[in-house]
Amino acid sequence: MDTNRVLNAATKAGKIMLESGGETYRVEETMVRISLALGVKSIDVYATPTVIILSAKDEYNKNHSTVKRTYGATFNLDKISKINNLSRSIERKHLTIDDLEIEIDNIEHQKGYSDALVILCSALAAGFFTLLFNGTFKDFFCAVFIGAIIRYTTISLSKFSVYGFFINLVGGMEAALFAILLYKLNLCDNYDKTIIGAIMLLVPGLAITNALRDTINGDLVSSVTRTVEAVFIAIAIAVGTGMIFKIWFGLFGGINI
């Protein structure tokens, strides 16, 4: 058994899960399961949202270790589910290290949904959030329009590796600006509900959920990291919308004038 090869495969699997929005405890559990199933004698794993540290002993009681840096965090629950299922099927299907590496590579490079479909679904989500907050049907269609713009912008900026804080700042600005403009054109009835529905696309719900889950599980470093990330995203959204209101009020004295 090539222990280093096993550790590299386990670390790669953990990296995919972390970068797909997986909880810390799930990442560590998956990496331990993969390593033990492939014959590693004992293993210790420490994972945070930015780094994975893995140490193990082989059958000769020799120590092996690896460190992997993670970059960014998207949200792909399908990848998390597939890696998790793969780790549980190693013994059941008698997978070898070669089989595991092929499966992990396939999961890593699987194609996600097209940008057009993501934009469409995001736009509809923004519209229905607006209805949820008692918006009218005119508000619904305006939120759909704004949601499409916000998602297109976030996708475009992400391709240029723009910082998440700036992306959410721009998204908040777009939500407020277009909602006010559409309101002034009498195309929507409630600019506030339209803004709320649109910025729900930017709210870090998964980050907050993972932070709470890590806190309950005792992973305090990860929980603090995710909490700070969620707070900064919320600040960026608030600053973006606030800037537009401040500029609009400064130029025109108010919205209903």
FIDRENDO-450350 format. One line per 8 residues: number of its first residue (from 1); their letters; for each residue x, y, z of C-alpha. Coordinates in nm, 2 decimals. Layout:
NUM> a> X Y Z  ... .
***
This chain:
1> mdtnrvln> 0.00 0.00 0.00  0.13 0.35 -0.09  0.03 0.55 0.21  0.13 0.88 0.06  -0.09 0.81 -0.24  -0.39 0.73 -0.01  -0.34 1.05 0.19  -0.32 1.25 -0.13 .
9> aatkagki> -0.65 1.10 -0.25  -0.82 1.16 0.08  -0.69 1.52 0.10  -0.81 1.59 -0.25  -1.15 1.45 -0.16  -1.16 1.68 0.15  -1.05 1.98 -0.05  -1.34 1.93 -0.30 .
17> mlesgget> -1.59 1.91 -0.02  -1.45 2.22 0.16  -1.45 2.42 -0.16  -1.81 2.30 -0.23  -1.94 2.43 0.10  -1.91 2.12 0.31  -1.91 2.13 0.69  -1.58 2.08 0.87 .
25> yrveetmv> -1.69 1.77 1.06  -1.82 1.60 0.74  -1.49 1.67 0.56  -1.28 1.52 0.84  -1.51 1.22 0.88  -1.49 1.15 0.50  -1.11 1.17 0.49  -1.08 0.94 0.79 .
33> rislalgv> -1.32 0.69 0.63  -1.13 0.69 0.30  -0.79 0.64 0.46  -0.89 0.36 0.70  -1.08 0.18 0.42  -0.77 0.17 0.21  -0.55 0.03 0.48  -0.40 0.32 0.67 .
41> ksidvyat> -0.33 0.21 1.03  -0.42 0.53 1.21  -0.50 0.88 1.10  -0.55 1.23 1.24  -0.72 1.50 1.04  -0.75 1.88 1.11  -0.96 2.08 0.86  -1.05 2.45 0.85 .
49> ptviilsa> -1.22 2.65 0.57  -0.87 2.74 0.44  -0.64 2.44 0.51  -0.64 2.06 0.56  -0.37 1.89 0.77  -0.35 1.51 0.76  -0.12 1.28 0.95  -0.12 0.90 0.94 .
57> kdeynknh> 0.09 0.59 1.02  0.14 0.30 0.78  0.17 -0.07 0.86  0.54 -0.02 0.95  0.45 0.25 1.20  0.61 0.51 0.99  0.46 0.86 1.00  0.32 1.04 0.69 .
65> stvkrtyg> 0.17 1.38 0.66  0.03 1.62 0.41  -0.10 1.98 0.40  -0.34 2.12 0.14  -0.44 2.48 0.10  -0.80 2.55 -0.01  -0.91 2.85 -0.21  -1.25 3.01 -0.22 .
73> atfnldki> -1.58 2.85 -0.15  -1.86 2.78 -0.39  -2.17 2.59 -0.31  -2.21 2.25 -0.48  -2.41 2.01 -0.26  -2.40 1.75 -0.54  -2.02 1.72 -0.52  -2.04 1.69 -0.14 .
81> skinnlsr> -2.30 1.41 -0.16  -2.10 1.22 -0.42  -1.77 1.24 -0.23  -1.95 1.13 0.09  -2.12 0.84 -0.09  -1.79 0.74 -0.25  -1.61 0.72 0.09  -1.89 0.49 0.22 .
89> sierkhlt> -1.87 0.26 -0.08  -1.50 0.18 -0.08  -1.53 -0.13 0.13  -1.87 -0.24 -0.01  -1.75 -0.22 -0.37  -1.39 -0.32 -0.30  -1.25 -0.01 -0.47  -0.88 0.02 -0.51 .
97> iddleiei> -0.67 0.33 -0.49  -0.68 0.35 -0.87  -1.06 0.33 -0.88  -1.08 0.60 -0.60  -0.85 0.84 -0.78  -1.05 0.81 -1.10  -1.38 0.86 -0.92  -1.25 1.17 -0.74 .
105> dniehqkg> -1.12 1.32 -1.06  -1.46 1.26 -1.23  -1.64 1.43 -0.94  -1.39 1.72 -0.94  -1.43 1.79 -1.31  -1.80 1.72 -1.35  -1.99 1.99 -1.53  -2.24 2.19 -1.33 .
113> ysdalvil> -2.55 2.37 -1.44  -2.51 2.62 -1.73  -2.48 2.99 -1.65  -2.81 3.05 -1.83  -3.00 2.80 -1.61  -2.84 2.94 -1.29  -2.94 3.30 -1.39  -3.30 3.19 -1.47 .
121> csalaagf> -3.34 3.00 -1.14  -3.19 3.28 -0.94  -3.42 3.53 -1.11  -3.72 3.32 -1.02  -3.60 3.28 -0.67  -3.57 3.65 -0.62  -3.92 3.70 -0.76  -4.07 3.44 -0.53 .
129> ftllfngt> -3.89 3.58 -0.23  -4.05 3.91 -0.31  -4.39 3.75 -0.30  -4.30 3.58 0.02  -4.24 3.93 0.17  -4.59 4.04 0.06  -4.48 4.20 -0.26  -4.72 4.24 -0.56 .
137> fkdffcav> -4.70 4.07 -0.89  -4.55 4.39 -1.04  -4.28 4.36 -0.77  -4.24 3.99 -0.86  -4.15 4.07 -1.22  -3.92 4.35 -1.12  -3.74 4.13 -0.87  -3.70 3.86 -1.14 .
145> figaiiry> -3.54 4.12 -1.37  -3.30 4.25 -1.09  -3.22 3.89 -0.97  -3.11 3.80 -1.33  -2.88 4.11 -1.34  -2.73 4.03 -1.00  -2.66 3.67 -1.08  -2.51 3.76 -1.42 .
153> ttislskf> -2.29 4.01 -1.24  -2.17 3.77 -0.97  -2.10 3.50 -1.23  -1.90 3.74 -1.45  -1.70 3.89 -1.16  -1.63 3.54 -1.01  -1.46 3.44 -1.34  -1.21 3.73 -1.28 .
161> svygffin> -1.14 3.61 -0.92  -1.29 3.93 -0.77  -1.31 3.93 -0.39  -1.64 3.81 -0.25  -1.68 4.13 -0.05  -1.67 4.35 -0.36  -1.91 4.11 -0.55  -2.17 4.14 -0.27 .
169> lvggmeaa> -2.12 4.51 -0.25  -2.19 4.55 -0.63  -2.49 4.31 -0.59  -2.64 4.53 -0.31  -2.59 4.84 -0.52  -2.76 4.69 -0.82  -3.06 4.57 -0.61  -3.12 4.92 -0.47 .
177> lfaillyk> -3.05 5.11 -0.79  -3.27 4.91 -1.02  -3.55 4.88 -0.77  -3.56 5.25 -0.72  -3.55 5.32 -1.09  -3.83 5.07 -1.16  -4.03 5.22 -0.88  -3.99 5.57 -1.03 .
185> lnlcdnyd> -4.10 5.44 -1.37  -4.41 5.30 -1.19  -4.32 4.94 -1.29  -4.31 4.82 -0.93  -4.53 4.90 -0.63  -4.29 4.85 -0.34  -3.92 4.91 -0.40  -3.84 4.79 -0.05 .
193> ktiigaim> -3.99 4.45 -0.10  -3.83 4.42 -0.44  -3.49 4.50 -0.29  -3.53 4.25 -0.01  -3.63 3.98 -0.26  -3.33 4.05 -0.48  -3.07 4.06 -0.21  -3.18 3.73 -0.08 .
201> llvpglai> -2.97 3.58 -0.36  -2.67 3.73 -0.18  -2.75 3.64 0.18  -2.49 3.38 0.31  -2.74 3.12 0.44  -2.52 2.82 0.40  -2.22 2.99 0.56  -2.43 3.08 0.86 .
209> tnalrdti> -2.57 2.73 0.88  -2.23 2.57 0.86  -2.10 2.82 1.13  -2.37 2.71 1.37  -2.31 2.34 1.29  -1.94 2.38 1.35  -2.00 2.56 1.67  -2.23 2.28 1.80 .
217> ngdlvssv> -1.97 2.02 1.69  -1.69 2.20 1.88  -1.49 2.31 1.57  -1.45 2.66 1.71  -1.18 2.78 1.46  -1.40 2.69 1.16  -1.71 2.83 1.32  -1.55 3.17 1.39 .
225> trtveavf> -1.41 3.18 1.04  -1.74 3.11 0.88  -1.92 3.35 1.11  -1.68 3.63 1.02  -1.73 3.55 0.65  -2.10 3.57 0.68  -2.08 3.90 0.88  -1.86 4.06 0.61 .
233> iaiaiavg> -2.10 3.95 0.34  -2.39 4.10 0.52  -2.19 4.42 0.57  -2.11 4.43 0.20  -2.47 4.40 0.11  -2.58 4.67 0.35  -2.30 4.91 0.24  -2.39 4.85 -0.13 .
241> tgmifkiw> -2.76 4.93 -0.08  -2.69 5.21 0.17  -2.45 5.38 -0.08  -2.73 5.39 -0.35  -2.98 5.54 -0.10  -2.73 5.79 0.02  -2.64 5.91 -0.33  -3.01 5.91 -0.44 .
249> fglfggin> -3.12 6.11 -0.14  -2.83 6.35 -0.19  -2.91 6.41 -0.55  -3.29 6.41 -0.54  -3.38 6.46 -0.18  -3.59 6.14 -0.15  -3.77 5.87 -0.34  -4.13 5.97 -0.32 .
257> i> -4.07 6.33 -0.42 .
***
